[in-house]
């Protein structure tokens, strides 16, 4: 082979080898990950209170004594826990809820002698009269004495200028700390009318209602992360009205400016409905307190017609009744006997069973789910009274 041709072939081999080496050393694109799918199964929890005809709690039920149905379909109970006297015990025949595919849960702690009550106090000072501040503080101290016990986990939040935000704690001295900071900051009827120069609902009224409901909603959303516990929410407020003193405002308004006020009551109804649905999803019972107590009439220095005042009072109290009724709680309104209500709440949150199951309904479009709980065998013939949450609603899918 001629020397020049030999050098050409050798050069080509060297270049080919360098190209191959460079290709090996060049970073390779990462392999495309294989798609994975996780289950969207969610653990559903529901509390159950069982009492006899004398009102005595029955603490001797087993898992085999109870059947739970969702939309008429029997569900398999995966957890059955007894809370008695505010303490958690593993009920006879109960087993810990198994881990389902696609769900990552932290290790469960021992449940014997563990705190079983979680109480959240919401002080809605945006809707509490400033003149009632001494009564507010007295009521809150009464709650600290008669409702909160050693071992209870509680938190406190306010909606307005009291600026109270106490994370979940066992330290009961924080109740007194919060009581000293409570100050009512609600609008007086005369202030609402002064801001209604055109007859429209003042923006301040609507803003305060939105802030209060959003605060409660976000707190319930956080509570939803805590399972196997019955959560009690104590809401202290004078209630809500998005169309206050409508007749007085209409008398001085231009119809063109007040055309949308007829929808305010419907808007409030919708907001309260979504709030209660979130409470049921979080398995939280809301107890509402109106610290005004037994109301005889409006203040003498308020220029409000008596019929207008009574309408306003009824609507605000009804809003508190709706929140309590739709979450399984009680509304303590138009009464001065707070002690009786506190004893009832203490009993309801101290003795109950917590049932857990994974819904077998795969249809995410069926958002409203009806729950029915029955006793079986010999327990069914004892004519015991069952108190439980009768429905829950799936949370709407997040918008993308």
C-alpha positions in Angstrom: 0.0 0.0 0.0 1.4 3.4 -0.9 2.6 5.3 2.2 0.3 8.3 1.5 -2.8 6.0 1.4 -1.6 4.2 4.6 -1.5 7.5 6.4 -5.0 8.5 5.2 -6.5 5.2 6.4 -4.8 5.5 9.8 -6.0 9.1 10.2 -9.6 8.0 9.4 -9.4 5.2 12.1 -8.0 7.7 14.7 -10.8 10.2 13.9 -13.5 7.5 14.1 -12.1 6.3 17.4 -12.1 9.9 18.8 -15.6 10.4 17.7 -16.8 7.2 19.3 -15.0 8.1 22.6 -16.6 11.5 22.5 -20.0 10.0 22.0 -19.4 7.7 25.0 -18.3 10.6 27.2 -21.1 13.0 26.2 -23.9 13.2 28.8 -26.8 10.9 27.9 -30.4 12.2 28.2 -32.1 10.7 31.3 -34.5 7.9 30.7 -38.1 8.9 30.6 -39.8 7.9 33.8 -42.6 5.3 33.6 -45.9 6.7 34.6 -47.1 5.8 38.0 -50.6 5.9 39.4 -51.7 6.4 43.0 -54.9 5.5 44.6 -57.2 8.4 45.5 -58.9 6.4 48.3 -59.5 8.5 51.4 -60.2 7.4 54.9 -63.6 8.5 56.1 -64.1 8.9 59.8 -67.4 9.3 61.6 -68.1 9.6 65.3 -70.9 7.7 67.1 -72.5 8.5 70.5 -74.6 5.6 72.0 -76.8 6.3 75.0 -79.6 4.4 76.7 -83.0 5.8 77.7 -81.6 7.4 80.8 -79.0 9.3 78.7 -76.1 7.1 80.0 -73.3 6.5 77.5 -72.7 2.9 76.5 -69.0 2.2 76.6 -69.1 -1.6 76.0 -69.8 -1.8 72.3 -67.5 -3.9 70.1 -66.7 -3.6 66.4 -69.1 -6.5 65.6 -72.0 -4.6 67.2 -71.9 -1.8 64.6 -72.7 -1.7 60.9 -72.1 1.4 58.8 -73.8 2.1 55.4 -72.9 4.7 52.8 -75.6 5.4 50.3 -77.2 2.1 51.4 -74.0 0.1 50.8 -72.5 -1.6 53.8 -68.9 -0.5 54.4 -66.0 -2.4 56.0 -64.9 -0.8 59.2 -61.1 -0.5 59.3 -60.9 1.2 62.7 -63.1 1.3 65.7 -61.9 3.5 68.6 -63.5 4.3 72.0 -63.1 7.7 73.6 -64.4 7.6 77.1 -63.9 10.4 79.7 -61.9 12.3 77.1 -59.3 9.5 76.8 -58.7 7.2 73.9 -58.9 3.4 74.3 -58.8 0.7 71.8 -62.3 -0.7 71.8 -62.8 -4.5 72.0 -62.6 -6.2 68.6 -61.0 -3.1 67.0 -58.0 -3.1 64.8 -55.8 -0.3 63.4 -56.7 1.0 60.0 -54.5 -0.8 57.4 -52.4 1.3 55.1 -54.0 1.4 51.6 -52.0 1.6 48.4 -51.2 5.2 47.4 -51.6 6.5 51.0 -48.6 7.5 53.1 -49.4 7.7 56.8 -47.1 8.5 59.7 -46.6 5.7 62.3 -49.5 5.6 64.7 -48.7 6.3 68.4 -50.1 4.2 71.2 -53.6 5.2 72.0 -53.9 4.1 75.6 -54.3 7.1 77.9 -53.9 9.5 75.1 -55.7 12.8 74.8 -58.9 12.3 72.8 -60.3 15.8 72.6 -59.4 18.6 70.3 -61.2 21.9 70.9 -60.8 25.0 68.8 -62.1 28.3 70.1 -63.0 30.9 67.4 -63.5 34.4 68.9 -65.3 36.3 66.1 -64.6 39.8 67.6 -65.5 41.3 64.2 -69.1 40.4 65.2 -69.1 41.0 68.9 -70.3 44.1 70.5 -67.7 46.3 72.3 -70.1 46.9 75.1 -70.2 43.2 75.8 -66.5 42.8 76.3 -66.7 42.2 80.1 -69.4 39.5 79.5 -67.2 38.0 76.7 -64.3 37.6 79.0 -66.5 36.2 81.8 -67.9 33.6 79.3 -64.5 32.6 78.1 -63.2 32.1 81.6 -66.3 30.0 82.3 -65.4 27.9 79.3 -61.8 27.5 80.5 -63.1 26.2 83.9 -66.0 24.0 82.8 -65.1 22.8 79.3 -61.3 22.5 79.1 -59.7 19.8 81.2 -56.1 18.5 81.8 -55.0 16.6 78.7 -57.2 18.4 76.3 -55.6 19.8 73.2 -57.0 23.2 72.3 -56.3 26.2 70.1 -57.6 29.7 70.0 -58.0 32.2 67.1 -59.7 35.5 66.7 -61.0 37.1 63.5 -60.3 40.8 64.3 -58.4 43.2 66.4 -58.0 41.0 69.5 -55.2 39.4 67.5 -55.3 36.1 69.3 -53.6 33.2 67.6 -52.7 30.3 69.9 -51.6 27.1 68.3 -52.7 23.7 69.6 -51.5 23.3 73.2 -52.1 21.5 76.4 -51.3 24.6 78.5 -54.5 25.7 80.1 -53.0 29.0 81.3 -53.2 30.2 77.7 -57.0 30.4 78.2 -56.6 33.2 80.7 -54.1 34.8 78.4 -56.6 34.9 75.7 -59.4 36.1 77.9 -57.5 39.1 78.9 -57.0 40.1 75.2 -60.7 39.7 74.1 -62.2 42.9 72.9 -65.5 43.2 70.9 -65.1 45.2 67.7 -68.5 44.7 66.0 -70.3 47.4 64.1 -73.2 49.1 65.9 -76.6 49.4 64.0 -76.1 53.2 63.8 -72.6 52.7 62.3 -74.1 50.4 59.7 -76.7 53.0 58.7 -74.2 55.8 58.6 -72.1 53.8 56.1 -75.2 53.2 53.9 -75.4 56.6 52.4 -76.8 55.2 49.1 -78.9 52.4 50.7 -76.5 49.7 49.7 -75.0 47.2 52.1 -71.8 48.8 53.4 -68.7 47.2 52.0 -67.4 47.0 55.6 -70.3 44.7 56.5 -69.6 42.3 53.6 -65.8 42.4 54.3 -66.3 41.4 57.9 -68.5 38.5 57.1 -66.1 37.3 54.4 -63.1 37.5 56.8 -64.9 35.7 59.6 -66.2 32.8 57.3 -62.9 32.5 55.6 -61.0 32.3 58.9 -63.3 29.5 60.1 -63.1 27.7 56.8 -59.3 27.7 56.7 -59.1 26.5 60.3 -61.5 23.6 59.4 -59.4 22.8 56.4 -56.3 22.4 58.6 -58.3 20.3 61.1 -59.2 17.9 58.2 -55.6 16.6 58.4 -56.2 15.2 61.9 -58.0 11.9 61.8 -59.4 9.5 64.4 -60.4 12.3 66.7 -63.7 14.2 67.1 -62.9 17.9 66.7 -65.1 20.4 68.5 -65.2 24.0 67.3 -66.6 26.6 69.7 -67.6 29.7 67.8 -68.3 32.8 69.9 -70.1 35.4 67.7 -73.3 37.5 67.4 -74.0 35.9 64.0 -74.2 37.2 60.5 -76.5 39.2 58.2 -75.5 40.4 54.7 -78.6 42.6 54.4 -79.0 44.3 57.7 -81.8 46.8 58.3 -83.0 46.5 54.7 -86.2 48.5 55.1 -84.4 51.5 56.7 -81.8 51.4 54.0 -84.3 51.1 51.2 -86.2 54.2 52.4 -83.3 56.4 51.6 -81.9 54.6 48.6 -82.0 55.1 44.9 -83.4 51.8 43.4 -80.6 51.8 40.8 -78.0 51.6 43.6 -79.8 48.9 45.6 -80.7 46.4 42.8 -78.4 43.6 44.0 -79.4 43.6 47.7 -82.1 41.0 47.2 -79.4 38.4 46.6 -77.5 39.0 49.8 -79.5 36.6 51.9 -79.0 33.9 49.3 -75.3 34.6 49.2 -75.0 34.2 52.9 -76.9 30.9 52.8 -74.5 29.6 50.2 -71.4 30.7 52.2 -72.8 29.0 55.4 -73.6 25.8 53.5 -70.1 25.4 52.2 -68.7 26.2 55.6 -70.8 23.4 57.2 -69.8 21.0 54.4 -66.2 21.6 55.2 -66.8 21.0 58.9 -68.4 17.7 58.0 -65.5 16.7 55.8 -63.2 17.5 58.7 -65.5 15.5 61.1 -65.7 18.7 63.2 -68.8 19.7 65.3 -69.4 23.4 65.6 -71.0 24.7 68.8 -72.1 28.4 68.5 -72.4 30.8 71.4 -74.1 34.2 71.2 -72.8 36.1 74.3 -75.6 38.6 74.1 -77.7 36.1 76.0 -81.4 36.7 76.4 -82.0 39.9 74.4 -84.8 42.1 75.5 -84.4 44.8 72.8 -82.0 47.1 71.1 -80.0 49.7 73.0 -82.0 52.9 73.7 -79.5 55.1 71.9 -79.8 53.2 68.6 -82.2 54.8 66.1 -83.6 51.5 64.8 -87.3 50.6 64.5 -88.2 47.8 66.8 -89.4 45.5 64.0 -86.2 46.1 62.0 -84.2 45.3 65.1 -86.1 42.1 65.7 -85.6 41.0 62.1 -81.8 41.7 62.4 -81.6 39.8 65.7 -83.5 36.8 64.3 -81.4 36.5 61.2 -78.1 36.7 63.1 -79.2 34.1 65.6 -80.5 31.9 62.8 -77.1 32.0 61.1 -75.6 30.5 64.3 -78.3 27.9 64.5 -77.7 26.8 60.9 -74.0 26.4 61.5 -74.6 24.3 64.6 -77.5 22.2 63.3 -75.8 21.2 60.0 -72.6 20.0 61.8 -74.3 18.1 64.7 -73.6 20.8 67.3 -75.9 23.0 69.4 -76.5 26.7 69.2 -76.5 28.5 72.5 -78.5 31.6 71.6 -81.1 33.8 73.3 -80.2 32.2 76.7 -78.3 33.2 79.8 -77.7 29.6 81.0 -74.3 29.0 79.5 -73.4 26.4 82.2 -76.0 23.9 81.1 -74.8 24.1 77.5 -71.1 23.7 78.5 -72.0 20.6 80.4 -73.7 19.1 77.4 -70.8 19.9 75.1 -68.4 18.5 77.6 -70.4 15.2 77.7 -70.7 15.0 73.9 -67.0 15.5 73.3 -65.8 13.2 76.1 -67.7 9.9 75.3 -68.0 8.6 71.8 -66.8 6.0 69.3 -64.7 6.9 66.3 -65.4 4.7 63.2 -63.1 4.7 60.1 -63.6 3.2 56.7 -62.5 3.5 53.1 -65.5 4.3 50.8 -66.3 1.7 48.2 -68.1 4.3 46.0 -65.7 5.0 43.1 -67.7 7.9 41.6 -66.1 11.2 42.3 -69.0 13.1 40.8 -71.3 11.8 43.5 -70.2 14.4 46.1 -72.9 14.0 48.7 -72.7 10.8 50.6 -75.4 9.7 53.1 -74.3 7.7 56.2 -76.4 5.3 58.2 -75.2 3.5 61.3 -77.0 0.5 62.8 -76.5 -1.8 65.8 -76.6 -5.5 65.2 -77.5 -8.6 67.1 -78.6 -8.3 70.7 -77.6 -4.6 70.8 -80.2 -3.8 68.1 -83.0 -4.9 70.4 -81.9 -2.6 73.3 -83.5 0.5 71.8 -80.4 2.6 72.3 -80.2 6.1 71.0 -77.6 6.7 68.2 -76.2 10.1 67.5 -73.9 10.5 64.5 -73.1 12.6 61.4 -75.6 11.5 58.7 -73.8 12.8 55.6 -70.6 14.3 54.2 -69.7 16.0 51.0 -66.6 15.4 48.9 -64.4 18.4 48.4 -64.5 19.9 44.9 -61.6 19.1 42.7 -58.9 21.8 42.5 -59.1 23.9 39.4 -56.1 23.8 37.1 
